[in-house]
Amino acid sequence: MKKIINFWRESYTSHPTAFWIEMISALCVMTGSAILTYTVLAPRPDIFVPFYFVGSTTSLVAAVMRKAAWIVVLTTWFSAMNAIALFQLFIL
């Protein structure tokens, strides 16, 4: 248990701003995922994609702040895919 507490403490103390941005990201992605899970038989991308977009872009910001190169690559990909989905949903 002490290792888990130290992990969370170190995550916070190493970059407090990134820590809170990551929390926002996690909450947004979990909310979007829950919406998708409960609407899987009649999906509502107009609801869950915006949550995924906010989650992926805030995660990208935090990854840049932490200088986590491969997380930047991954979250850039997710952000781009979610931006395309938003464009298709609301613009086209």
VOBA-1610 file (N, C-alpha, C; in pm, whole numbers, padded with zeros to 5 digits, always signed):
BEGIN
Met+00083-00119+00000Met+00000+00000+00000Met+00087+00126+00000Lys+00200+00119+00071Lys+00288+00234+00080Lys+00344+00270-00057Lys+00373+00170-00140Lys+00424+00195-00275Lys+00319+00268-00359Ile+00194+00232-00343Ile+00086+00297-00418Ile+00073+00443-00375Ile+00076+00467-00245Ile+00067+00604-00194Ile+00185+00686-00243Asn+00304+00628-00237Asn+00423+00699-00285Asn+00415+00728-00434Phe+00360+00635-00511Phe+00343+00656-00654Phe+00257+00779-00681Trp+00142+00787-00614Trp+00051+00900-00633Trp+00114+01030-00583Arg+00182+01022-00470Arg+00247+01141-00414Arg+00356+01192-00509Glu+00437+01102-00562Glu+00543+01143-00654Glu+00486+01199-00784Ser+00376+01139-00831Ser+00311+01192-00951Ser+00266+01336-00930Tyr+00212+01363-00813Tyr+00167+01499-00781Tyr+00285+01594-00763Thr+00382+01554-00682Thr+00491+01646-00649Thr+00585+01671-00767Ser+00594+01577-00860Ser+00683+01597-00974Ser+00632+01707-01068His+00498+01722-01077His+00442+01829-01161His+00295+01847-01124Pro+00266+01929-01022Pro+00128+01945-00973Pro+00029+01988-01081Thr+00067+02078-01170Thr-00026+02123-01274Thr-00061+02008-01368Ala+00040+01934-01412Ala+00015+01819-01499Ala-00073+01716-01429Phe-00052+01697-01300Phe-00131+01602-01223Phe-00280+01634-01231Trp-00316+01763-01212Trp-00458+01801-01216Trp-00514+01797-01358Ile-00433+01829-01456Ile-00477+01819-01596Ile-00503+01672-01630Glu-00416+01584-01582Glu-00435+01440-01605Glu-00563+01391-01537Met-00596+01447-01422Met-00720+01409-01355Met-00841+01448-01441Ile-00839+01569-01496Ile-00947+01611-01586Ile-00956+01517-01704Ser-00841+01483-01761Ser-00838+01391-01874Ser-00901+01256-01839Ala-00859+01202-01727Ala-00910+01071-01685Ala-01062+01075-01663Leu-01111+01179-01597Leu-01255+01190-01572Leu-01334+01201-01703Cys-01281+01279-01799Cys-01350+01294-01928Cys-01354+01163-02005Val-01240+01094-02011Val-01235+00968-02086Val-01321+00862-02018Met-01319+00856-01885Met-01403+00759-01814Met-01551+00790-01835Thr-01588+00918-01837Thr-01728+00955-01862Thr-01769+00914-02003Gly-01685+00946-02101Gly-01714+00906-02239Gly-01726+00756-02254Ser-01637+00684-02189Ser-01639+00538-02195Ser-01765+00482-02131Ala-01806+00539-02019Ala-01929+00494-01953Ala-02050+00519-02043Ile-02054+00636-02107Ile-02166+00666-02197Ile-02168+00566-02312Leu-02052+00539-02371Leu-02046+00441-02480Leu-02089+00303-02432Thr-02045+00263-02315Thr-02080+00131-02261Thr-02231+00117-02243Tyr-02294+00219-02188Tyr-02436+00208-02159Tyr-02526+00237-02279Thr-02469+00288-02387Thr-02549+00313-02508Thr-02501+00227-02625Val-02427+00120-02596Val-02361+00042-02701Val-02460-00011-02807Leu-02582-00039-02769Leu-02678-00091-02866Leu-02737+00019-02954Ala-02727+00141-02910Ala-02766+00258-02988Ala-02668+00370-02953Pro-02544+00359-03002Pro-02438+00452-02960Pro-02473+00599-02983Arg-02423+00684-02895Arg-02446+00828-02903Arg-02311+00900-02916Pro-02250+00892-03035Pro-02120+00958-03052Pro-02128+01109-03033Asp-02245+01168-03055Asp-02259+01312-03032Asp-02239+01348-02886Ile-02252+01250-02796Ile-02229+01273-02654Ile-02090+01227-02612Phe-02049+01103-02650Phe-01923+01053-02596Phe-01798+01103-02667Val-01806+01135-02797Val-01686+01183-02867Val-01634+01315-02809Pro-01720+01412-02776Pro-01665+01534-02714Pro-01590+01505-02582Phe-01640+01411-02503Phe-01568+01374-02381Phe-01432+01314-02415Tyr-01428+01225-02516Tyr-01301+01167-02559Tyr-01206+01275-02610Phe-01259+01373-02684Phe-01174+01478-02739Phe-01111+01562-02627Val-01193+01604-02532Val-01141+01683-02420Val-01040+01600-02340Gly-01073+01473-02319Gly-00981+01385-02245Gly-00848+01366-02315Ser-00852+01344-02446Ser-00728+01320-02519Ser-00644+01447-02531Thr-00708+01561-02551Thr-00631+01684-02566Thr-00572+01730-02432Thr-00645+01714-02323Thr-00587+01749-02193Thr-00474+01653-02157Ser-00489+01528-02194Ser-00380+01432-02171Ser-00257+01468-02253Leu-00278+01515-02374Leu-00167+01560-02459Leu-00094+01677-02393Val-00168+01772-02342Val-00106+01887-02274Val-00022+01840-02155Ala-00077+01751-02074Ala-00004+01701-01957Ala+00120+01622-01999Ala+00109+01544-02105Ala+00224+01466-02152Ala+00336+01557-02200Val+00300+01665-02268Val+00402+01762-02311Val+00467+01826-02188Met+00386+01861-02089Met+00439+01922-01967Met+00537+01828-01896Arg+00507+01700-01898Arg+00593+01601-01832Arg+00707+01553-01922Lys+00706+01597-02048Lys+00807+01555-02146Lys+00808+01403-02163Ala+00688+01345-02176Ala+00671+01201-02195Ala+00650+01175-02344Ala+00758+01149-02415Ala+00758+01147-02562Ala+00655+01051-02622Trp+00654+00926-02580Trp+00563+00831-02643Trp+00418+00854-02605Ile+00395+00911-02488Ile+00258+00948-02450Ile+00211+01065-02537Val+00303+01156-02571Val+00270+01265-02663Val+00230+01208-02799Val+00304+01110-02848Val+00270+01047-02977Val+00131+00985-02969Leu+00107+00906-02867Leu-00021+00837-02852Leu-00138+00934-02837Thr-00123+01034-02752Thr-00234+01126-02729Thr-00253+01223-02847Thr-00147+01250-02922Thr-00164+01327-03045Thr-00251+01250-03143Trp-00223+01120-03154Trp-00304+01034-03242Trp-00450+01034-03197Phe-00474+01011-03069Phe-00611+01010-03018Phe-00680+01145-03039Ser-00608+01252-03013Ser-00666+01385-03031Ser-00703+01410-03177Ala-00616+01370-03269Ala-00644+01388-03412Ala-00765+01305-03453Met-00773+01180-03409Met-00886+01094-03444Met-01016+01150-03388Asn-01012+01198-03265Asn-01132+01257-03204Asn-01171+01388-03271Ala-01073+01466-03316Ala-01104+01590-03389Ala-01172+01557-03521Ile-01123+01455-03589Ile-01187+01412-03715Ile-01330+01366-03688Ala-01348+01289-03581Ala-01483+01243-03545Ala-01575+01360-03515Leu-01526+01458-03440Leu-01608+01576-03411Leu-01645+01651-03539Phe-01548+01665-03628Phe-01573+01732-03756Phe-01682+01658-03834Gln-01671+01527-03841Gln-01771+01448-03913Gln-01908+01454-03847Leu-01909+01457-03716Leu-02037+01460-03643Leu-02108+01594-03654Phe-02034+01704-03641Phe-02098+01833-03624Phe-02081+01931-03740Ile-01987+01905-03832Ile-01963+01998-03942Ile-02016+01943-04073Leu-01986+01818-04101Leu-02028+01760-04231Leu-02175+01725-04235
//
